[in-house]
Amino acid sequence: MTTIEIDIHSLEETQQLAHKLATLLTPPDVLTLEGDLGAGKTTFTQALAKGLGITRTVNSPTFTIIKQYEGTFPFNHLDVYRLADSDEDLGWDELFYGDAISVIEWAHLIEEDLPKERLEIRILHTGDTSRKIVFNPIGERYEKICEAILV
């Protein structure tokens, strides 16, 4: 499967897409999330977390780098923006191959530490409330997830 692109026209559509994706995930799935500032990465992650049964408020972990939540499955939310030009290893293997689902914002900054198989998600501004969400599955598991998203 190649990349899929989904046009979103409202916050509600973003939330619906994230909820649908949440139903398809199991540990140790890894999703990378890229997009300009204000594109909606954290909003997407909040909706995904809600779909995973997380009731706590999910906000960007920019200053803490990693926030962990309990829901249907353990959930790691990482924002690695502050790790640019850093060689710091925060125990990536334990995070990415453990018993949690992980979402990594600004993942390109730790590219060499990411699992070979993952779901890359890019959120692009296309208007005031509209976005294009691009899914790039890397690996058979993530191809199947993307096929299910389209159903």
BAFILO-579507 format. One record per atom (N, C-alpha, C, O): x negated, y negated, z negated; residue in one letter; atom name. Coordinates in nm, 3 decimals, always signed. Example, Ala and Ser with C-alpha at 12.3 -4.5 7.8 and 13.67 -1.06 7.14 Angstrom:
BEGIN
R      px      py      pz code site
R  -1.319  +0.569  -0.780    A    N
R  -1.230  +0.450  -0.780    A   CA
R  -1.320  +0.330  -0.780    A    C
R  -1.424  +0.332  -0.846    A    O
R  -1.285  +0.225  -0.708    S    N
R  -1.367  +0.106  -0.714    S   CA
R  -1.290  -0.003  -0.787    S    C
R  -1.341  -0.114  -0.804    S    O
//
This chain:
BEGIN
R      px      py      pz code site
R  -0.085  +0.117  +0.000    M    N
R  +0.000  +0.000  +0.000    M   CA
R  -0.089  -0.123  +0.000    M    C
R  -0.196  -0.126  -0.061    M    O
R  -0.044  -0.222  +0.068    T    N
R  -0.116  -0.349  +0.069    T   CA
R  -0.052  -0.445  -0.030    T    C
R  +0.039  -0.408  -0.104    T    O
R  -0.099  -0.563  -0.030    T    N
R  -0.046  -0.666  -0.118    T   CA
R  +0.101  -0.691  -0.089    T    C
R  +0.145  -0.684  +0.026    T    O
R  +0.177  -0.720  -0.196    I    N
R  +0.315  -0.762  -0.175    I   CA
R  +0.331  -0.903  -0.231    I    C
R  +0.269  -0.941  -0.330    I    O
R  +0.416  -0.979  -0.164    E    N
R  +0.443  -1.116  -0.206    E   CA
R  +0.592  -1.131  -0.231    E    C
R  +0.675  -1.087  -0.152    E    O
R  +0.624  -1.194  -0.344    I    N
R  +0.764  -1.216  -0.379    I   CA
R  +0.783  -1.365  -0.405    I    C
R  +0.713  -1.425  -0.486    I    O
R  +0.879  -1.423  -0.335    D    N
R  +0.910  -1.565  -0.355    D   CA
R  +1.009  -1.577  -0.470    D    C
R  +1.112  -1.508  -0.474    D    O
R  +0.977  -1.664  -0.564    I    N
R  +1.057  -1.687  -0.683    I   CA
R  +1.106  -1.831  -0.677    I    C
R  +1.029  -1.922  -0.644    I    O
R  +1.233  -1.853  -0.709    H    N
R  +1.290  -1.988  -0.697    H   CA
R  +1.334  -2.049  -0.829    H    C
R  +1.382  -2.162  -0.832    H    O
R  +1.316  -1.974  -0.940    S    N
R  +1.358  -2.028  -1.069    S   CA
R  +1.287  -1.954  -1.182    S    C
R  +1.228  -1.848  -1.162    S    O
R  +1.295  -2.013  -1.300    L    N
R  +1.241  -1.950  -1.420    L   CA
R  +1.311  -1.816  -1.445    L    C
R  +1.247  -1.719  -1.485    L    O
R  +1.440  -1.813  -1.422    E    N
R  +1.517  -1.690  -1.444    E   CA
R  +1.468  -1.577  -1.354    E    C
R  +1.459  -1.463  -1.398    E    O
R  +1.438  -1.608  -1.228    E    N
R  +1.387  -1.504  -1.137    E   CA
R  +1.250  -1.454  -1.182    E    C
R  +1.221  -1.335  -1.171    E    O
R  +1.167  -1.544  -1.233    T    N
R  +1.036  -1.505  -1.286    T   CA
R  +1.056  -1.408  -1.402    T    C
R  +0.989  -1.305  -1.410    T    O
R  +1.146  -1.442  -1.492    Q    N
R  +1.172  -1.357  -1.608    Q   CA
R  +1.226  -1.221  -1.566    Q    C
R  +1.187  -1.118  -1.622    Q    O
R  +1.316  -1.218  -1.469    Q    N
R  +1.372  -1.091  -1.421    Q   CA
R  +1.264  -1.002  -1.361    Q    C
R  +1.262  -0.882  -1.385    Q    O
R  +1.175  -1.062  -1.283    L    N
R  +1.066  -0.985  -1.221    L   CA
R  +0.972  -0.930  -1.328    L    C
R  +0.932  -0.814  -1.321    L    O
R  +0.937  -1.012  -1.426    A    N
R  +0.848  -0.967  -1.533    A   CA
R  +0.913  -0.857  -1.616    A    C
R  +0.846  -0.761  -1.655    A    O
R  +1.043  -0.868  -1.642    H    N
R  +1.116  -0.764  -1.717    H   CA
R  +1.115  -0.633  -1.639    H    C
R  +1.094  -0.526  -1.697    H    O
R  +1.138  -0.641  -1.510    K    N
R  +1.137  -0.519  -1.427    K   CA
R  +0.999  -0.454  -1.431    K    C
R  +0.988  -0.333  -1.448    K    O
R  +0.895  -0.535  -1.417    L    N
R  +0.759  -0.482  -1.423    L   CA
R  +0.735  -0.415  -1.558    L    C
R  +0.673  -0.309  -1.564    L    O
R  +0.781  -0.476  -1.666    A    N
R  +0.760  -0.421  -1.801    A   CA
R  +0.814  -0.279  -1.812    A    C
R  +0.755  -0.196  -1.881    A    O
R  +0.926  -0.250  -1.746    T    N
R  +0.987  -0.117  -1.755    T   CA
R  +0.902  -0.011  -1.685    T    C
R  +0.923  +0.109  -1.706    T    O
R  +0.807  -0.054  -1.604    L    N
R  +0.725  +0.039  -1.526    L   CA
R  +0.587  +0.065  -1.588    L    C
R  +0.511  +0.147  -1.538    L    O
R  +0.557  -0.006  -1.696    L    N
R  +0.423  -0.001  -1.754    L   CA
R  +0.413  +0.096  -1.871    L    C
R  +0.508  +0.115  -1.947    L    O
R  +0.296  +0.158  -1.883    T    N
R  +0.260  +0.239  -1.999    T   CA
R  +0.111  +0.219  -2.026    T    C
R  +0.036  +0.185  -1.936    T    O
R  +0.069  +0.240  -2.150    P    N
R  -0.074  +0.228  -2.181    P   CA
R  -0.154  +0.331  -2.104    P    C
R  -0.103  +0.441  -2.081    P    O
R  -0.271  +0.302  -2.063    P    N
R  -0.348  +0.180  -2.081    P   CA
R  -0.345  +0.089  -1.957    P    C
R  -0.451  +0.048  -1.910    P    O
R  -0.228  +0.059  -1.906    D    N
R  -0.219  -0.025  -1.786    D   CA
R  -0.286  -0.161  -1.810    D    C
R  -0.278  -0.219  -1.918    D    O
R  -0.353  -0.209  -1.705    V    N
R  -0.422  -0.338  -1.710    V   CA
R  -0.373  -0.423  -1.594    V    C
R  -0.374  -0.382  -1.479    V    O
R  -0.328  -0.544  -1.628    L    N
R  -0.282  -0.641  -1.529    L   CA
R  -0.371  -0.764  -1.540    L    C
R  -0.396  -0.814  -1.649    L    O
R  -0.418  -0.811  -1.427    T    N
R  -0.494  -0.936  -1.426    T   CA
R  -0.402  -1.043  -1.372    T    C
R  -0.320  -1.018  -1.283    T    O
R  -0.416  -1.163  -1.426    L    N
R  -0.325  -1.271  -1.393    L   CA
R  -0.405  -1.395  -1.358    L    C
R  -0.481  -1.447  -1.440    L    O
R  -0.388  -1.441  -1.234    E    N
R  -0.461  -1.559  -1.186    E   CA
R  -0.360  -1.661  -1.136    E    C
R  -0.248  -1.627  -1.099    E    O
R  -0.402  -1.787  -1.135    G    N
R  -0.318  -1.895  -1.085    G   CA
R  -0.369  -2.027  -1.141    G    C
R  -0.436  -2.030  -1.244    G    O
R  -0.336  -2.133  -1.073    D    N
R  -0.377  -2.265  -1.120    D   CA
R  -0.317  -2.294  -1.256    D    C
R  -0.221  -2.230  -1.299    D    O
R  -0.374  -2.393  -1.324    L    N
R  -0.316  -2.440  -1.449    L   CA
R  -0.170  -2.481  -1.424    L    C
R  -0.141  -2.552  -1.327    L    O
R  -0.081  -2.435  -1.508    G    N
R  +0.059  -2.470  -1.494    G   CA
R  +0.135  -2.388  -1.392    G    C
R  +0.251  -2.416  -1.364    G    O
R  +0.072  -2.286  -1.335    A    N
R  +0.139  -2.204  -1.234    A   CA
R  +0.245  -2.113  -1.296    A    C
R  +0.341  -2.073  -1.228    A    O
R  +0.228  -2.080  -1.423    G    N
R  +0.327  -1.995  -1.489    G   CA
R  +0.272  -1.864  -1.542    G    C
R  +0.348  -1.770  -1.566    G    O
R  +0.141  -1.856  -1.559    K    N
R  +0.081  -1.732  -1.609    K   CA
R  +0.134  -1.696  -1.748    K    C
R  +0.173  -1.581  -1.772    K    O
R  +0.136  -1.792  -1.837    T    N
R  +0.182  -1.763  -1.973    T   CA
R  +0.333  -1.737  -1.974    T    C
R  +0.379  -1.651  -2.048    T    O
R  +0.408  -1.810  -1.894    T    N
R  +0.552  -1.787  -1.884    T   CA
R  +0.581  -1.645  -1.837    T    C
R  +0.668  -1.577  -1.891    T    O
R  +0.507  -1.600  -1.735    F    N
R  +0.522  -1.464  -1.685    F   CA
R  +0.488  -1.364  -1.795    F    C
R  +0.560  -1.266  -1.814    F    O
R  +0.379  -1.389  -1.866    T    N
R  +0.336  -1.299  -1.973    T   CA
R  +0.438  -1.294  -2.086    T    C
R  +0.463  -1.187  -2.141    T    O
R  +0.496  -1.407  -2.120    Q    N
R  +0.599  -1.411  -2.225    Q   CA
R  +0.718  -1.324  -2.187    Q    C
R  +0.771  -1.249  -2.270    Q    O
R  +0.761  -1.334  -2.062    A    N
R  +0.875  -1.254  -2.016    A   CA
R  +0.839  -1.106  -2.011    A    C
R  +0.921  -1.020  -2.044    A    O
R  +0.717  -1.075  -1.970    L    N
R  +0.670  -0.937  -1.967    L   CA
R  +0.671  -0.880  -2.110    L    C
R  +0.717  -0.768  -2.133    L    O
R  +0.619  -0.957  -2.204    A    N
R  +0.614  -0.914  -2.344    A   CA
R  +0.754  -0.889  -2.398    A    C
R  +0.778  -0.791  -2.468    A    O
R  +0.846  -0.978  -2.366    K    N
R  +0.985  -0.959  -2.411    K   CA
R  +1.041  -0.829  -2.354    K    C
R  +1.112  -0.755  -2.423    K    O
R  +1.008  -0.801  -2.228    G    N
R  +1.051  -0.676  -2.166    G   CA
R  +0.989  -0.553  -2.230    G    C
R  +1.042  -0.442  -2.218    G    O
R  +0.877  -0.572  -2.299    L    N
R  +0.810  -0.463  -2.371    L   CA
R  +0.857  -0.454  -2.516    L    C
R  +0.799  -0.380  -2.597    L    O
R  +0.961  -0.530  -2.549    G    N
R  +1.018  -0.522  -2.682    G   CA
R  +0.945  -0.604  -2.788    G    C
R  +0.964  -0.581  -2.908    G    O
R  +0.865  -0.697  -2.747    I    N
R  +0.792  -0.782  -2.842    I   CA
R  +0.882  -0.897  -2.883    I    C
R  +0.932  -0.971  -2.799    I    O
R  +0.901  -0.912  -3.012    T    N
R  +0.991  -1.015  -3.063    T   CA
R  +0.915  -1.138  -3.112    T    C
R  +0.975  -1.245  -3.125    T    O
R  +0.786  -1.125  -3.140    R    N
R  +0.707  -1.240  -3.184    R   CA
R  +0.689  -1.337  -3.068    R    C
R  +0.697  -1.299  -2.952    R    O
R  +0.665  -1.463  -3.103    T    N
R  +0.637  -1.563  -3.000    T   CA
R  +0.502  -1.533  -2.936    T    C
R  +0.402  -1.517  -3.006    T    O
R  +0.501  -1.526  -2.804    V    N
R  +0.378  -1.502  -2.729    V   CA
R  +0.336  -1.634  -2.669    V    C
R  +0.411  -1.697  -2.593    V    O
R  +0.215  -1.677  -2.703    N    N
R  +0.162  -1.799  -2.643    N   CA
R  +0.020  -1.774  -2.596    N    C
R  -0.039  -1.670  -2.626    N    O
R  -0.034  -1.868  -2.523    S    N
R  -0.165  -1.849  -2.463    S   CA
R  -0.273  -1.836  -2.570    S    C
R  -0.280  -1.917  -2.662    S    O
R  -0.357  -1.733  -2.558    P    N
R  -0.464  -1.713  -2.655    P   CA
R  -0.592  -1.787  -2.616    P    C
R  -0.702  -1.738  -2.642    P    O
R  -0.579  -1.904  -2.554    T    N
R  -0.695  -1.976  -2.503    T   CA
R  -0.804  -1.993  -2.608    T    C
R  -0.922  -1.976  -2.576    T    O
R  -0.769  -2.026  -2.730    F    N
R  -0.872  -2.054  -2.831    F   CA
R  -0.912  -1.931  -2.911    F    C
R  -1.015  -1.932  -2.978    F    O
R  -0.831  -1.826  -2.906    T    N
R  -0.865  -1.704  -2.978    T   CA
R  -0.911  -1.594  -2.883    T    C
R  -0.962  -1.492  -2.930    T    O
R  -0.894  -1.610  -2.756    I    N
R  -0.929  -1.519  -2.648    I   CA
R  -0.837  -1.397  -2.642    I    C
R  -0.787  -1.364  -2.534    I    O
R  -0.812  -1.331  -2.754    I    N
R  -0.728  -1.211  -2.753    I   CA
R  -0.620  -1.223  -2.861    I    C
R  -0.648  -1.257  -2.975    I    O
R  -0.496  -1.195  -2.821    K    N
R  -0.387  -1.181  -2.918    K   CA
R  -0.326  -1.043  -2.895    K    C
R  -0.309  -1.000  -2.781    K    O
R  -0.295  -0.976  -3.003    Q    N
R  -0.238  -0.843  -2.995    Q   CA
R  -0.099  -0.842  -3.059    Q    C
R  -0.075  -0.906  -3.162    Q    O
R  -0.009  -0.770  -2.994    Y    N
R  +0.130  -0.765  -3.036    Y   CA
R  +0.177  -0.621  -3.040    Y    C
R  +0.122  -0.534  -2.972    Y    O
R  +0.280  -0.597  -3.120    E    N
R  +0.343  -0.465  -3.127    E   CA
R  +0.483  -0.474  -3.071    E    C
R  +0.560  -0.563  -3.106    E    O
R  +0.516  -0.382  -2.983    G    N
R  +0.649  -0.371  -2.925    G   CA
R  +0.672  -0.225  -2.894    G    C
R  +0.633  -0.138  -2.971    G    O
R  +0.736  -0.197  -2.782    T    N
R  +0.752  -0.059  -2.738    T   CA
R  +0.617  +0.009  -2.730    T    C
R  +0.602  +0.125  -2.766    T    O
R  +0.517  -0.066  -2.682    F    N
R  +0.377  -0.025  -2.678    F   CA
R  +0.294  -0.141  -2.735    F    C
R  +0.339  -0.255  -2.731    F    O
R  +0.175  -0.112  -2.786    P    N
R  +0.085  -0.221  -2.821    P   CA
R  +0.055  -0.303  -2.695    P    C
R  +0.048  -0.249  -2.585    P    O
R  +0.037  -0.433  -2.714    F    N
R  +0.021  -0.525  -2.601    F   CA
R  -0.093  -0.623  -2.633    F    C
R  -0.090  -0.691  -2.735    F    O
R  -0.191  -0.628  -2.545    N    N
R  -0.302  -0.721  -2.557    N   CA
R  -0.283  -0.833  -2.455    N    C
R  -0.262  -0.807  -2.337    N    O
R  -0.291  -0.957  -2.502    H    N
R  -0.284  -1.073  -2.413    H   CA
R  -0.418  -1.144  -2.426    H    C
R  -0.453  -1.194  -2.533    H    O
R  -0.492  -1.149  -2.317    L    N
R  -0.624  -1.210  -2.317    L   CA
R  -0.626  -1.332  -2.226    L    C
R  -0.568  -1.331  -2.118    L    O
R  -0.694  -1.435  -2.270    D    N
R  -0.722  -1.552  -2.187    D   CA
R  -0.873  -1.570  -2.195    D    C
R  -0.925  -1.618  -2.295    D    O
R  -0.941  -1.532  -2.087    V    N
R  -1.088  -1.531  -2.090    V   CA
R  -1.149  -1.657  -2.027    V    C
R  -1.268  -1.659  -1.994    V    O
R  -1.068  -1.761  -2.012    Y    N
R  -1.116  -1.885  -1.951    Y   CA
R  -1.240  -1.938  -2.021    Y    C
R  -1.334  -1.984  -1.956    Y    O
R  -1.242  -1.931  -2.152    R    N
R  -1.355  -1.985  -2.229    R   CA
R  -1.480  -1.897  -2.221    R    C
R  -1.585  -1.935  -2.272    R    O
R  -1.470  -1.781  -2.159    L    N
R  -1.586  -1.692  -2.147    L   CA
R  -1.665  -1.715  -2.019    L    C
R  -1.758  -1.640  -1.990    L    O
R  -1.630  -1.817  -1.942    A    N
R  -1.705  -1.847  -1.820    A   CA
R  -1.852  -1.866  -1.857    A    C
R  -1.884  -1.931  -1.956    A    O
R  -1.939  -1.808  -1.776    D    N
R  -2.084  -1.817  -1.797    D   CA
R  -2.128  -1.757  -1.930    D    C
R  -2.228  -1.800  -1.987    D    O
R  -2.054  -1.659  -1.979    S    N
R  -2.089  -1.594  -2.104    S   CA
R  -2.114  -1.446  -2.077    S    C
R  -2.049  -1.386  -1.992    S    O
R  -2.206  -1.390  -2.149    D    N
R  -2.233  -1.247  -2.138    D   CA
R  -2.171  -1.170  -2.254    D    C
R  -2.206  -1.055  -2.277    D    O
R  -2.081  -1.233  -2.325    E    N
R  -2.021  -1.174  -2.444    E   CA
R  -1.934  -1.054  -2.407    E    C
R  -1.850  -1.062  -2.317    E    O
R  -1.955  -0.944  -2.476    D    N
R  -1.874  -0.823  -2.458    D   CA
R  -1.787  -0.810  -2.582    D    C
R  -1.837  -0.793  -2.693    D    O
R  -1.659  -0.817  -2.564    L    N
R  -1.566  -0.811  -2.677    L   CA
R  -1.509  -0.671  -2.697    L    C
R  -1.402  -0.655  -2.756    L    O
R  -1.579  -0.570  -2.649    G    N
R  -1.528  -0.434  -2.662    G   CA
R  -1.427  -0.403  -2.554    G    C
R  -1.321  -0.346  -2.581    G    O
R  -1.460  -0.440  -2.432    W    N
R  -1.366  -0.426  -2.321    W   CA
R  -1.316  -0.283  -2.306    W    C
R  -1.197  -0.261  -2.285    W    O
R  -1.407  -0.183  -2.317    D    N
R  -1.365  -0.045  -2.297    D   CA
R  -1.254  -0.005  -2.395    D    C
R  -1.157  +0.059  -2.356    D    O
R  -1.269  -0.044  -2.522    E    N
R  -1.166  -0.012  -2.621    E   CA
R  -1.034  -0.079  -2.587    E    C
R  -0.927  -0.021  -2.608    E    O
R  -1.040  -0.202  -2.534    L    N
R  -0.918  -0.274  -2.498    L   CA
R  -0.853  -0.216  -2.373    L    C
R  -0.732  -0.193  -2.370    L    O
R  -0.934  -0.191  -2.270    F    N
R  -0.878  -0.154  -2.140    F   CA
R  -0.848  -0.005  -2.126    F    C
R  -0.772  +0.033  -2.037    F    O
R  -0.905  +0.078  -2.210    Y    N
R  -0.883  +0.222  -2.198    Y   CA
R  -0.820  +0.279  -2.324    Y    C
R  -0.819  +0.401  -2.344    Y    O
R  -0.767  +0.193  -2.409    G    N
R  -0.706  +0.235  -2.535    G   CA
R  -0.558  +0.265  -2.520    G    C
R  -0.513  +0.313  -2.417    G    O
R  -0.484  +0.236  -2.627    D    N
R  -0.343  +0.272  -2.631    D   CA
R  -0.251  +0.153  -2.607    D    C
R  -0.134  +0.156  -2.646    D    O
R  -0.303  +0.048  -2.542    A    N
R  -0.223  -0.073  -2.522    A   CA
R  -0.213  -0.108  -2.374    A    C
R  -0.291  -0.062  -2.291    A    O
R  -0.114  -0.190  -2.344    I    N
R  -0.103  -0.254  -2.212    I   CA
R  -0.174  -0.388  -2.226    I    C
R  -0.154  -0.459  -2.325    I    O
R  -0.256  -0.423  -2.129    S    N
R  -0.333  -0.548  -2.137    S   CA
R  -0.303  -0.638  -2.019    S    C
R  -0.296  -0.594  -1.904    S    O
R  -0.285  -0.767  -2.049    V    N
R  -0.272  -0.871  -1.948    V   CA
R  -0.388  -0.968  -1.969    V    C
R  -0.409  -1.017  -2.080    V    O
R  -0.463  -0.994  -1.863    I    N
R  -0.581  -1.079  -1.872    I   CA
R  -0.566  -1.199  -1.781    I    C
R  -0.563  -1.186  -1.659    I    O
R  -0.557  -1.318  -1.842    E    N
R  -0.554  -1.442  -1.765    E   CA
R  -0.697  -1.483  -1.732    E    C
R  -0.787  -1.466  -1.814    E    O
R  -0.717  -1.538  -1.613    W    N
R  -0.849  -1.581  -1.564    W   CA
R  -0.946  -1.462  -1.555    W    C
R  -1.065  -1.476  -1.584    W    O
R  -0.894  -1.347  -1.516    A    N
R  -0.970  -1.223  -1.516    A   CA
R  -1.094  -1.226  -1.426    A    C
R  -1.189  -1.151  -1.449    A    O
R  -1.094  -1.310  -1.325    H    N
R  -1.211  -1.314  -1.235    H   CA
R  -1.339  -1.350  -1.311    H    C
R  -1.449  -1.322  -1.263    H    O
R  -1.325  -1.411  -1.428    L    N
R  -1.443  -1.450  -1.507    L   CA
R  -1.511  -1.331  -1.574    L    C
R  -1.626  -1.343  -1.617    L    O
R  -1.442  -1.218  -1.583    I    N
R  -1.504  -1.097  -1.639    I   CA
R  -1.492  -0.982  -1.538    I    C
R  -1.481  -0.865  -1.577    I    O
R  -1.494  -1.014  -1.413    E    N
R  -1.475  -0.917  -1.303    E   CA
R  -1.554  -0.788  -1.324    E    C
R  -1.500  -0.679  -1.306    E    O
R  -1.680  -0.800  -1.361    E    N
R  -1.767  -0.682  -1.373    E   CA
R  -1.726  -0.592  -1.490    E    C
R  -1.768  -0.476  -1.495    E    O
R  -1.646  -0.642  -1.582    D    N
R  -1.603  -0.563  -1.698    D   CA
R  -1.465  -0.501  -1.681    D    C
R  -1.423  -0.420  -1.763    D    O
R  -1.395  -0.538  -1.575    L    N
R  -1.258  -0.490  -1.555    L   CA
R  -1.256  -0.344  -1.510    L    C
R  -1.351  -0.298  -1.446    L    O
R  -1.149  -0.272  -1.543    P    N
R  -1.136  -0.135  -1.491    P   CA
R  -1.127  -0.138  -1.339    P    C
R  -1.077  -0.234  -1.280    P    O
R  -1.176  -0.032  -1.276    K    N
R  -1.171  -0.026  -1.130    K   CA
R  -1.027  -0.024  -1.080    K    C
R  -0.997  -0.083  -0.976    K    O
R  -0.938  +0.042  -1.152    E    N
R  -0.797  +0.045  -1.115    E   CA
R  -0.719  -0.050  -1.204    E    C
R  -0.732  -0.049  -1.326    E    O
R  -0.637  -0.133  -1.139    R    N
R  -0.560  -0.234  -1.213    R   CA
R  -0.458  -0.296  -1.118    R    C
R  -0.460  -0.271  -0.997    R    O
R  -0.371  -0.377  -1.173    L    N
R  -0.276  -0.452  -1.092    L   CA
R  -0.314  -0.599  -1.101    L    C
R  -0.305  -0.661  -1.207    L    O
R  -0.356  -0.654  -0.988    E    N
R  -0.390  -0.796  -0.983    E   CA
R  -0.266  -0.875  -0.944    E    C
R  -0.197  -0.842  -0.847    E    O
R  -0.238  -0.979  -1.022    I    N
R  -0.121  -1.064  -0.997    I   CA
R  -0.170  -1.207  -0.984    I    C
R  -0.246  -1.256  -1.068    I    O
R  -0.125  -1.273  -0.879    R    N
R  -0.160  -1.414  -0.857    R   CA
R  -0.030  -1.493  -0.846    R    C
R  +0.061  -1.455  -0.772    R    O
R  -0.022  -1.603  -0.920    I    N
R  +0.096  -1.688  -0.916    I   CA
R  +0.058  -1.819  -0.850    I    C
R  -0.033  -1.889  -0.893    I    O
R  +0.131  -1.853  -0.743    L    N
R  +0.101  -1.973  -0.665    L   CA
R  +0.219  -2.069  -0.669    L    C
R  +0.334  -2.029  -0.652    L    O
R  +0.189  -2.198  -0.692    H    N
R  +0.294  -2.302  -0.683    H   CA
R  +0.342  -2.312  -0.538    H    C
R  +0.261  -2.316  -0.445    H    O
R  +0.473  -2.317  -0.520    T    N
R  +0.527  -2.345  -0.387    T   CA
R  +0.628  -2.458  -0.392    T    C
R  +0.680  -2.500  -0.289    T    O
R  +0.657  -2.507  -0.512    G    N
R  +0.750  -2.618  -0.532    G   CA
R  +0.766  -2.644  -0.680    G    C
R  +0.700  -2.581  -0.762    G    O
R  +0.854  -2.737  -0.715    D    N
R  +0.873  -2.772  -0.856    D   CA
R  +0.909  -2.652  -0.942    D    C
R  +0.850  -2.632  -1.049    D    O
R  +1.003  -2.571  -0.898    T    N
R  +1.044  -2.455  -0.976    T   CA
R  +1.020  -2.324  -0.901    T    C
R  +1.053  -2.217  -0.952    T    O
R  +0.963  -2.332  -0.783    S    N
R  +0.941  -2.211  -0.705    S   CA
R  +0.794  -2.168  -0.709    S    C
R  +0.703  -2.250  -0.720    S    O
R  +0.776  -2.037  -0.698    R    N
R  +0.644  -1.977  -0.701    R   CA
R  +0.640  -1.862  -0.602    R    C
R  +0.743  -1.807  -0.564    R    O
R  +0.520  -1.827  -0.562    K    N
R  +0.497  -1.703  -0.487    K   CA
R  +0.414  -1.616  -0.581    K    C
R  +0.309  -1.657  -0.630    K    O
R  +0.463  -1.495  -0.607    I    N
R  +0.391  -1.403  -0.692    I   CA
R  +0.337  -1.292  -0.602    I    C
R  +0.412  -1.223  -0.533    I    O
R  +0.205  -1.278  -0.605    V    N
R  +0.135  -1.184  -0.518    V   CA
R  +0.082  -1.069  -0.603    V    C
R  +0.008  -1.090  -0.699    V    O
R  +0.121  -0.948  -0.567    F    N
R  +0.075  -0.827  -0.637    F   CA
R  -0.024  -0.755  -0.548    F    C
R  +0.005  -0.725  -0.433    F    O
R  -0.141  -0.727  -0.602    N    N
R  -0.243  -0.651  -0.532    N   CA
R  -0.276  -0.527  -0.615    N    C
R  -0.352  -0.534  -0.711    N    O
R  -0.217  -0.412  -0.578    P    N
R  -0.243  -0.291  -0.656    P   CA
R  -0.378  -0.230  -0.619    P    C
R  -0.410  -0.215  -0.501    P    O
R  -0.456  -0.196  -0.720    I    N
R  -0.584  -0.130  -0.698    I   CA
R  -0.574  +0.005  -0.769    I    C
R  -0.586  +0.013  -0.891    I    O
R  -0.553  +0.109  -0.691    G    N
R  -0.538  +0.243  -0.745    G   CA
R  -0.397  +0.295  -0.722    G    C
R  -0.301  +0.218  -0.712    G    O
R  -0.387  +0.427  -0.714    E    N
R  -0.260  +0.493  -0.682    E   CA
R  -0.150  +0.461  -0.783    E    C
R  -0.036  +0.437  -0.745    E    O
R  -0.184  +0.460  -0.912    R    N
R  -0.083  +0.429  -1.015    R   CA
R  -0.019  +0.294  -0.990    R    C
R  +0.103  +0.279  -0.999    R    O
R  -0.101  +0.195  -0.958    Y    N
R  -0.050  +0.059  -0.940    Y   CA
R  +0.021  +0.042  -0.806    Y    C
R  +0.109  -0.043  -0.792    Y    O
R  -0.015  +0.124  -0.708    E    N
R  +0.061  +0.124  -0.583    E   CA
R  +0.204  +0.172  -0.609    E    C
R  +0.300  +0.116  -0.555    E    O
R  +0.217  +0.276  -0.693    K    N
R  +0.350  +0.328  -0.726    K   CA
R  +0.431  +0.225  -0.804    K    C
R  +0.552  +0.212  -0.782    K    O
R  +0.366  +0.152  -0.893    I    N
R  +0.435  +0.047  -0.967    I   CA
R  +0.489  -0.058  -0.870    I    C
R  +0.603  -0.103  -0.882    I    O
R  +0.405  -0.098  -0.775    C    N
R  +0.448  -0.201  -0.678    C   CA
R  +0.562  -0.150  -0.590    C    C
R  +0.654  -0.226  -0.558    C    O
R  +0.557  -0.024  -0.551    E    N
R  +0.668  +0.032  -0.473    E   CA
R  +0.797  +0.026  -0.554    E    C
R  +0.903  -0.006  -0.499    E    O
R  +0.790  +0.054  -0.683    A    N
R  +0.908  +0.051  -0.768    A   CA
R  +0.959  -0.092  -0.789    A    C
R  +1.080  -0.113  -0.805    A    O
R  +0.869  -0.190  -0.789    I    N
R  +0.911  -0.329  -0.802    I   CA
R  +0.998  -0.369  -0.684    I    C
R  +1.094  -0.446  -0.700    I    O
R  +0.966  -0.317  -0.566    L    N
R  +1.038  -0.355  -0.445    L   CA
R  +1.175  -0.290  -0.434    L    C
R  +1.257  -0.333  -0.354    L    O
R  +1.201  -0.187  -0.513    V    N
R  +1.330  -0.115  -0.505    V   CA
R  +1.439  -0.198  -0.570    V    C
R  +1.554  -0.156  -0.574    V    O
//
